[in-house]
Amino acid sequence: MVLGKGASSSLSMKMADGAEDMVNNNNFTVLVVDDDPLIRKLHDMHLKNFGLRAQVVENGKKAVDLCHVGANFNLILMDREMPVMNGAEATKELRAMGVNSLIVGVTSCGSPNEKQAFMEAGLDYCFEKPLTPDKITFLLQELNKNN
Amino acid sequence: MERNRLQQEVACMRRSLFDQGYLEEQFIQLEELQDDANPNFVQEIVALFYTDSARLIQNIEQTLNSKPIDFSKLDDYMHQFKGSSSSIGAKKVTDECTVFREYCSAENAEGCIRTFQQVKQEYTILRRKLEVYFQMVRQAAVAHSA
């Protein structure tokens, strides 16, 4: 099995290549919104790898509720298809509430129409599932630009 | 050394899973996320894949057996299945899901039913191979080095 690249801190957190340059990482908060436990676990791990703390919830309504009670996130990773409240609805509500976090759709290939409708709900970007280190690096660059 | 031999066997089986097209790049991403703090990450993700798949296979089966067939529901389920399988790099399963979705959008019931058999078959084959693979991984991990 591939072993970790070696601890650079006492917490033994594995930092991905290039992440050492981004000293602001540990201040960014991320919310993962997805009804699939596999994706939640996978994305949480990817983010940990970059030194990011993530909260995970399983549908759009929980995301909206969290922000409603004052939780603030720099980045929200939003799945499209979810029970109770889907990604597009949740994004619309969050924007209406004045949330200006970076909201990124993470979805399996939908039709171009579906993707467009999702973007129009208020996303900053829309990526295909699952996340990869490249995409996270890109998002971190965006976050560093804005902060 | 027992451990070395077992590790070689693990590496060999792993290589053949990729060479024979059962797994692709995304699986390597999972392996790269695994580390000493999370030594069973890949197995845990794969276990979640099995749970997802069992549920979705059942849903798809029910939907295919209902009359008339709700193709939109079918597509939703298969969309989820494809999402899961591509997340672990299950190449053959994912490819069959793609074929299924084409029959689905054409509302071709027979094509869907036929392809679904393929999806299930590929899933079963992969699952069996991965179970053997991870058993070997576990054996190699506890084997003596001397």
Boltz contact constraints between the chains, C-beta under 6 A:
constraints:
  - contact:
      token1: [A, 2]
      token2: [B, 31]
      max_distance: 6.0
  - contact:
      token1: [A, 2]
      token2: [B, 32]
      max_distance: 6.0
  - contact:
      token1: [A, 4]
      token2: [B, 35]
      max_distance: 6.0
  - contact:
      token1: [A, 4]
      token2: [B, 36]
      max_distance: 6.0
  - contact:
      token1: [A, 12]
      token2: [B, 37]
      max_distance: 6.0
  - contact:
      token1: [A, 14]
      token2: [B, 35]
      max_distance: 6.0
  - contact:
      token1: [A, 37]
      token2: [B, 48]
      max_distance: 6.0
  - contact:
      token1: [A, 38]
      token2: [B, 48]
      max_distance: 6.0
  - contact:
      token1: [A, 38]
      token2: [B, 52]
      max_distance: 6.0
  - contact:
      token1: [A, 38]
      token2: [B, 84]
      max_distance: 6.0
  - contact:
      token1: [A, 45]
      token2: [B, 33]
      max_distance: 6.0
  - contact:
      token1: [A, 108]
      token2: [B, 79]
      max_distance: 6.0
  - contact:
      token1: [A, 108]
      token2: [B, 83]
      max_distance: 6.0
  - contact:
      token1: [A, 129]
      token2: [B, 83]
      max_distance: 6.0
  - contact:
      token1: [A, 130]
      token2: [B, 87]
      max_distance: 6.0
